[in-house]
């Protein structure tokens, strides 16, 4: 998702691409071991049910499934917990709302087994313009504590880079007046992002239950009309057409992770705000650990929002690699769209965390909850009831 409602005015009719559409900010805007060579049908092992308070397993890619240490198929089904991407850079804290034991137990009460945690690279690295109370060592400690609380409740943490450095003034520019990590940028930057992922990987390389999501929602396709150039930028980085800063491509970031010895599962989203995966298989980076999954985001206002489009654009990817819909949501304050998405993903054995476990407006967040005790919004009812019904 592009941002919390108190920062962004959501515009469902904003610039469309063939695969997705951005939520455009206002001017006042500041969100295991190597894979085996088993057949793609790793589901020969039964999928394990939710296990309350059991430690989450280490995960690896096996064919087009995620499996645990015993070889049983696993799916990541849960929520996003936004805040770590924007509160710190705005000097207002580290997380938006509580992340204490009680709040994590409320999340677990929805039978969630995964929580995606958006982060900010400038806060993690403790750059000089970040309030020290919310950056550097304090930020790192807060994220580690949240990861530990999630794991103590049997929940897989997915740490992801949401907001990053680099002045960008091209198409779909969300904060053209600053280079600071105060909004979504089209791609990660070569100056700081490899250091961010080296730091994160060093911290969690001993815990393969932690999943790494490399970059929230790439959109180099909005900076150039050449799809080949956009996908090449996505993989290789460098001086990309239409992007003002030097880009770190997905291969560079994956190399940064693996150079630490971390073999954790890594999620890599496609173009068009993670909505377009049609060339993902062609351009995917090389992983010496063989532990990658494709990441996709979907909302009701995206161009590719029908089962026929899913069948055409996503099914070929799902047939070959594990697939995680890192964000699913809708701005209708109901759950008709995500009901359809979850049914389609269930049939494919794919994973999906909903956006987002924050007390925002369900039409402009979209928010799953109205309080941190876990009371669902009309939108959140759909995800909650679906997850509870899967036991």
Backbone torsions as a table, in degrees:
resi	resn	phi	psi	omega
1	UNK	NA	153.3	-172.0
2	UNK	-81.8	-29.4	-179.8
3	UNK	177.8	161.9	174.8
4	UNK	-72.9	156.1	-172.7
5	UNK	-64.2	-30.2	-179.0
6	UNK	-70.3	-9.4	179.7
7	UNK	-108.9	-36.5	-172.8
8	UNK	-118.1	140.2	166.3
9	UNK	-89.5	116.8	-175.8
10	UNK	-75.7	132.7	-179.0
11	UNK	-124.3	98.3	-174.2
12	UNK	-65.5	-23.9	-178.9
13	UNK	-95.5	16.2	-179.3
14	UNK	-65.5	167.9	-170.9
15	UNK	-38.9	117.1	-178.0
16	UNK	-91.5	148.2	167.0
17	UNK	-116.3	178.7	179.5
18	UNK	-64.3	-19.0	-175.5
19	UNK	-120.4	-18.8	-175.9
20	UNK	-168.9	175.4	-179.8
21	UNK	-137.9	144.1	-178.1
22	UNK	-83.8	153.9	165.1
23	UNK	-95.6	115.5	-167.0
24	UNK	-92.7	132.3	179.1
25	UNK	-76.2	155.3	172.9
26	UNK	-78.1	170.6	178.5
27	UNK	-64.1	-19.4	-178.5
28	UNK	-90.6	4.1	-177.7
29	UNK	-62.7	134.5	-180.0
30	UNK	-21.0	NA	NA
31	UNK	NA	NA	NA
32	UNK	NA	-160.4	177.9
33	UNK	-83.4	175.8	-179.1
34	UNK	-64.8	155.5	178.9
35	UNK	-64.5	148.2	175.8
36	UNK	-83.0	173.1	177.2
37	UNK	-101.9	27.0	179.0
38	UNK	-65.1	163.6	-179.9
39	UNK	-62.9	163.0	-178.0
40	UNK	-62.7	-20.5	-179.6
41	UNK	-88.1	71.2	178.3
42	UNK	-73.0	-4.6	-178.2
43	UNK	-77.0	7.3	174.5
44	UNK	-58.5	-33.3	171.4
45	UNK	-80.3	137.8	-178.7
46	UNK	-65.8	148.8	175.7
47	UNK	-75.1	130.5	-178.0
48	UNK	-79.1	143.5	179.3
49	UNK	-75.9	173.6	173.2
50	UNK	-60.4	141.9	178.7
51	UNK	-127.0	101.9	-175.8
52	UNK	-59.4	126.9	174.5
53	UNK	65.9	4.1	172.3
54	UNK	-78.2	144.6	-179.1
55	UNK	-61.1	136.5	178.8
56	UNK	-66.9	148.2	-175.6
57	UNK	-82.4	159.2	163.5
58	UNK	-67.5	143.5	-175.4
59	UNK	-120.5	148.8	173.9
60	UNK	-146.3	157.3	176.4
61	UNK	-81.7	132.7	174.4
62	UNK	-136.9	108.1	-171.1
63	UNK	60.9	-126.0	179.6
64	UNK	-106.5	22.6	179.6
65	UNK	-122.4	161.1	166.9
66	UNK	-97.1	134.6	179.3
67	UNK	-131.0	157.7	177.4
68	UNK	-96.5	-170.8	-175.1
69	UNK	-62.5	-25.1	-179.6
70	UNK	-89.3	-4.8	-178.2
71	UNK	91.6	1.9	179.2
72	UNK	-77.5	141.0	179.5
73	UNK	-67.6	138.1	178.5
74	UNK	-126.8	149.5	172.2
75	UNK	-127.3	145.9	178.0
76	UNK	-98.2	107.5	-174.0
77	UNK	-126.6	116.0	-175.4
78	UNK	-176.5	-135.9	-172.8
79	UNK	-141.2	163.2	167.1
80	UNK	-93.4	148.2	176.4
81	UNK	-124.3	85.9	-174.6
82	UNK	-73.5	158.4	176.7
83	UNK	139.9	-42.9	-177.7
84	UNK	-66.6	-10.4	178.7
85	UNK	-88.6	-25.9	-171.4
86	UNK	-123.2	-31.0	-174.6
87	UNK	-60.8	-43.9	-174.9
88	UNK	-66.7	-43.3	-176.8
89	UNK	-71.5	-19.9	175.7
90	UNK	-91.3	-0.8	178.5
91	UNK	70.4	30.3	-175.2
92	UNK	-116.0	3.9	-177.9
93	UNK	137.4	-160.1	177.8
94	UNK	-115.8	-45.8	178.4
95	UNK	-118.1	154.1	178.4
96	UNK	-94.1	100.3	-175.6
97	UNK	92.0	175.7	-172.7
98	UNK	-72.9	146.5	172.4
99	UNK	-131.4	31.0	-179.9
100	UNK	-81.1	-178.7	-176.5
101	UNK	-59.2	-41.6	-178.2
102	UNK	-62.4	-41.8	-178.6
103	UNK	-68.5	-34.6	177.9
104	UNK	-70.4	-37.3	176.9
105	UNK	-64.6	-32.4	176.0
106	UNK	-65.3	-40.6	175.7
107	UNK	-62.4	-47.4	-179.4
108	UNK	-59.9	-27.8	179.9
109	UNK	-63.5	-18.3	175.0
110	UNK	-84.7	5.9	-176.0
111	UNK	64.0	36.0	175.2
112	UNK	-75.3	140.1	172.8
113	UNK	-120.3	6.0	177.7
114	UNK	-151.7	141.0	174.4
115	UNK	-131.6	127.1	178.1
116	UNK	-93.7	131.5	-172.7
117	UNK	-117.8	102.0	177.2
118	UNK	-69.0	138.7	-177.3
119	UNK	-127.9	168.8	179.9
120	UNK	-121.7	125.6	-174.2
121	UNK	-69.5	-34.8	-179.2
122	UNK	-66.8	-35.5	178.5
123	UNK	-71.1	-43.3	177.6
124	UNK	-58.9	-43.6	-177.2
125	UNK	-82.9	-8.1	177.0
126	UNK	65.4	44.2	179.7
127	UNK	-63.7	159.8	-166.4
128	UNK	-64.5	-26.0	-178.2
129	UNK	-85.0	-3.2	178.4
130	UNK	-90.5	131.1	175.5
131	UNK	-55.9	124.6	-175.5
132	UNK	-59.1	-25.0	178.3
133	UNK	-65.0	-23.3	-175.3
134	UNK	-118.9	5.6	-176.4
135	UNK	-129.3	175.7	175.5
136	UNK	58.6	-129.2	-175.1
137	UNK	-60.1	-37.6	179.7
138	UNK	-66.8	-40.6	178.5
139	UNK	-65.9	-46.2	179.6
140	UNK	-59.3	-44.7	-179.6
141	UNK	-63.4	-39.1	-179.6
142	UNK	-65.8	-41.1	178.9
143	UNK	-66.9	-42.9	177.7
144	UNK	-60.6	-39.7	-179.8
145	UNK	-66.1	-40.2	177.9
146	UNK	-65.3	-43.4	177.0
147	UNK	-57.9	-44.2	-179.3
148	UNK	-63.5	-40.6	179.4
149	UNK	-65.6	-40.9	177.5
150	UNK	-61.6	-47.5	-178.6
151	UNK	-63.8	-34.9	178.3
152	UNK	-64.1	-21.3	177.4
153	UNK	-103.3	17.5	176.1
154	UNK	75.4	20.1	-173.9
155	UNK	-107.2	132.2	176.5
156	UNK	-75.5	123.0	175.2
157	UNK	-84.6	134.0	173.4
158	UNK	-114.5	107.2	-179.9
159	UNK	-94.6	131.7	-175.6
160	UNK	-138.5	150.9	176.4
161	UNK	-88.8	118.9	-174.8
162	UNK	-105.2	-55.3	-179.5
163	UNK	-114.3	138.7	-172.3
164	UNK	-142.0	170.4	-174.7
165	UNK	-80.5	158.1	172.4
166	UNK	124.1	121.8	177.4
167	UNK	-72.8	128.8	-179.8
168	UNK	-133.0	126.5	-175.7
169	UNK	-121.8	10.2	-177.3
170	UNK	-85.9	-159.8	-177.8
171	UNK	-58.1	135.9	-176.8
172	UNK	62.4	33.3	176.1
173	UNK	-70.9	128.8	-175.1
174	UNK	-102.0	-22.7	176.1
175	UNK	-148.2	69.2	-173.1
176	UNK	-68.1	-14.4	-174.8
177	UNK	-89.6	-0.3	-178.7
178	UNK	-145.6	149.9	172.8
179	UNK	-88.5	-9.6	-174.7
180	UNK	-69.0	161.3	-175.5
181	UNK	-82.4	66.7	-177.7
182	UNK	-110.9	8.5	179.0
183	UNK	-165.4	176.6	176.7
184	UNK	-76.2	130.0	176.4
185	UNK	-104.3	161.6	-175.0
186	UNK	-68.9	-27.0	179.5
187	UNK	-154.5	159.8	173.0
188	UNK	-67.7	161.9	-175.0
189	UNK	-108.5	151.8	-178.8
190	UNK	-74.0	-20.6	-175.4
191	UNK	-70.8	-44.0	-172.6
192	UNK	-124.1	-28.0	-170.7
193	UNK	-65.2	-40.4	175.5
194	UNK	-59.2	-36.8	177.9
195	UNK	-67.1	-37.4	176.0
196	UNK	-57.8	-50.2	-175.9
197	UNK	-72.4	-29.9	172.8
198	UNK	-62.5	-43.2	179.6
199	UNK	-64.4	-47.9	-179.7
200	UNK	-61.7	-44.7	-178.1
201	UNK	-65.8	-38.8	176.6
202	UNK	-60.9	-38.6	-178.6
203	UNK	-67.7	-41.1	-169.2
204	UNK	-113.0	8.5	-176.5
205	UNK	-64.8	-21.5	176.9
206	UNK	-85.3	2.0	-176.5
207	UNK	-130.8	92.8	-174.8
208	UNK	-78.8	2.8	170.3
209	UNK	-75.1	-18.8	179.7
210	UNK	-83.3	128.9	-180.0
211	UNK	-102.1	141.3	179.3
212	UNK	-106.9	126.9	176.8
213	UNK	-112.7	109.4	-162.8
214	UNK	-63.6	-39.1	-175.1
215	UNK	-163.3	131.1	-168.5
216	UNK	-52.4	-71.4	-171.5
217	UNK	-142.9	84.5	179.4
218	UNK	-61.7	143.6	172.4
219	UNK	-145.0	50.9	175.0
220	UNK	-63.6	-16.9	176.8
221	UNK	-69.8	-16.0	174.6
222	UNK	-86.0	-14.3	179.0
223	UNK	-91.6	-18.4	179.8
224	UNK	-144.7	149.3	177.7
225	UNK	-90.6	-0.1	-179.0
226	UNK	-93.8	107.4	-176.9
227	UNK	-63.5	-33.3	177.5
228	UNK	-64.7	-42.3	177.9
229	UNK	-64.3	-37.8	-179.8
230	UNK	-65.7	-46.0	179.8
231	UNK	-68.8	-35.1	176.6
232	UNK	-64.7	-42.0	175.2
233	UNK	-59.6	-45.3	-179.5
234	UNK	-55.0	-43.0	-177.7
235	UNK	-85.5	-46.4	-166.8
236	UNK	-100.9	-21.0	-179.2
237	UNK	66.9	-149.9	-178.8
238	UNK	91.0	-148.0	178.3
239	UNK	-89.1	98.2	-173.0
240	UNK	-94.7	142.8	-178.8
241	UNK	-60.3	129.3	175.6
242	UNK	83.6	-4.6	-179.2
243	UNK	-108.7	128.2	-169.8
244	UNK	-73.4	-25.3	-176.4
245	UNK	-110.4	164.2	177.6
246	UNK	-75.4	130.2	-170.8
247	UNK	-94.9	143.1	166.7
248	UNK	-98.7	115.8	-179.6
249	UNK	-76.7	171.0	-178.7
250	UNK	-62.3	-32.0	177.9
251	UNK	-65.7	-40.8	178.2
252	UNK	-63.1	-42.9	-179.2
253	UNK	-68.6	-40.5	177.0
254	UNK	-63.3	-40.6	176.4
255	UNK	-60.7	-39.7	178.9
256	UNK	-61.6	-42.0	178.0
257	UNK	-64.2	-50.8	-174.2
258	UNK	-70.3	-25.7	-179.6
259	UNK	-65.9	-18.9	178.2
260	UNK	-83.3	-8.9	-173.4
261	UNK	94.0	-2.1	179.6
262	UNK	-70.4	129.7	177.5
263	UNK	-113.7	17.4	-178.6
264	UNK	-58.1	153.9	172.7
265	UNK	-60.1	133.7	179.9
266	UNK	-119.6	129.3	175.3
267	UNK	-98.2	137.2	-179.7
268	UNK	-130.8	115.0	-178.5
269	UNK	-81.3	163.0	178.2
270	UNK	-90.0	-158.7	-178.8
271	UNK	-86.8	-174.7	175.5
272	UNK	53.1	52.6	-178.4
273	UNK	58.6	42.7	178.8
274	UNK	67.2	17.4	-179.1
275	UNK	-97.7	-13.8	-175.6
276	UNK	-117.6	111.5	179.8
277	UNK	-115.3	16.4	-171.1
278	UNK	-64.5	-28.0	177.8
279	UNK	-110.9	15.1	-178.0
280	UNK	-60.0	-44.6	-178.0
281	UNK	-66.0	-35.2	-179.4
282	UNK	-69.7	-40.2	-172.8
283	UNK	-104.6	1.8	-175.7
284	UNK	-55.8	141.9	-179.6
285	UNK	-70.6	159.5	178.2
286	UNK	-81.9	130.1	-178.0
287	UNK	-119.0	111.1	179.7
288	UNK	-63.1	-22.7	178.8
289	UNK	-87.8	-12.0	180.0
290	UNK	59.5	38.2	-173.4
291	UNK	-131.4	64.3	-178.6
292	UNK	-117.0	152.4	169.5
293	UNK	-135.5	151.0	175.2
294	UNK	-83.8	141.0	179.0
295	UNK	-117.7	141.7	-176.5
296	UNK	-140.2	144.1	174.9
297	UNK	-120.3	142.1	-179.4
298	UNK	-144.7	138.3	175.0
299	UNK	-136.1	161.2	-175.8
300	UNK	-62.8	-21.9	-178.5
301	UNK	-92.6	2.4	175.6
302	UNK	-73.0	154.7	179.0
303	UNK	-64.3	-45.8	179.1
304	UNK	-87.9	86.5	-174.9
305	UNK	-134.4	24.6	178.3
306	UNK	-125.0	154.5	179.2
307	UNK	-60.0	-34.0	178.8
308	UNK	-65.5	-37.9	176.3
309	UNK	-69.3	-40.7	177.1
310	UNK	-58.3	-45.0	-179.3
311	UNK	-60.8	-39.6	-176.5
312	UNK	-76.1	-46.0	-170.0
313	UNK	-95.2	-32.2	-172.4
314	UNK	-101.6	-36.2	-175.6
315	UNK	-55.7	-38.6	178.0
316	UNK	-62.7	-32.2	178.0
317	UNK	-73.3	-46.6	-179.6
318	UNK	-60.1	-29.7	-179.7
319	UNK	-68.4	-18.3	-173.6
320	UNK	-115.3	-30.9	-175.7
321	UNK	-136.1	158.1	173.3
322	UNK	-58.3	148.5	-170.9
323	UNK	-132.6	125.3	-179.2
324	UNK	-125.5	115.8	172.6
325	UNK	-81.8	91.1	-170.9
326	UNK	-64.7	-22.9	174.5
327	UNK	-142.5	126.6	168.0
328	UNK	-127.0	142.3	-178.9
329	UNK	-176.2	177.5	176.0
330	UNK	-157.0	155.8	-176.2
331	UNK	-106.6	32.5	-176.7
332	UNK	-101.8	-4.1	-171.3
333	UNK	57.5	29.4	171.0
334	UNK	-143.3	-171.1	-173.5
335	UNK	-132.9	22.4	179.6
336	UNK	-60.8	-41.5	-178.6
337	UNK	-70.1	-49.1	-177.9
338	UNK	-67.4	-26.4	174.1
339	UNK	-59.0	-44.1	179.0
340	UNK	-66.8	-42.7	-179.9
341	UNK	-62.8	-46.1	-178.9
342	UNK	-63.0	-39.5	178.4
343	UNK	-62.5	-41.7	-180.0
344	UNK	-67.0	-43.7	-179.6
345	UNK	-69.1	-36.4	176.4
346	UNK	-58.9	-43.4	-179.0
347	UNK	-63.9	-24.7	179.8
348	UNK	-95.4	-4.5	-177.7
349	UNK	71.2	26.1	-177.2
350	UNK	-92.5	174.0	-174.7
351	UNK	-110.5	157.0	178.8
352	UNK	-162.7	114.7	163.9
353	UNK	-90.4	135.4	178.1
354	UNK	-82.9	152.5	175.3
355	UNK	-103.9	125.2	-4.8
356	UNK	-147.2	155.7	178.7
357	UNK	-85.1	70.5	176.8
358	UNK	-143.1	152.2	-175.6
359	UNK	-91.1	64.9	176.8
360	UNK	-105.5	-173.8	177.2
361	UNK	-77.7	133.0	-174.5
362	UNK	-68.3	-17.7	179.8
363	UNK	-91.7	-14.3	-177.1
364	UNK	-127.9	9.2	178.3
365	UNK	-97.9	-60.0	-17.5
366	UNK	-74.6	143.1	-176.0
367	UNK	-101.9	135.9	178.9
368	UNK	-82.6	-22.8	-170.2
369	UNK	-130.8	156.1	174.3
370	UNK	-106.0	-12.2	172.4
371	UNK	-154.3	164.2	-174.4
372	UNK	-82.8	7.1	167.1
373	UNK	-82.2	-7.2	176.7
374	UNK	98.1	16.1	175.2
375	UNK	-67.4	119.5	-173.7
376	UNK	-78.4	149.7	165.3
377	UNK	-75.1	175.5	175.6
378	UNK	-59.7	-32.0	174.7
379	UNK	-70.7	-46.1	-175.9
380	UNK	-66.1	-25.4	178.9
381	UNK	-54.6	-39.6	-177.4
382	UNK	-62.7	-46.7	179.6
383	UNK	-68.8	-46.2	-178.6
384	UNK	-57.5	-50.5	-176.2
385	UNK	-66.2	-34.4	179.5
386	UNK	-66.8	-46.4	-179.6
387	UNK	-65.1	-42.9	179.8
388	UNK	-64.9	-30.3	-179.2
389	UNK	-79.3	-5.0	-176.7
390	UNK	-90.7	-0.8	-179.1
391	UNK	-70.3	NA	NA
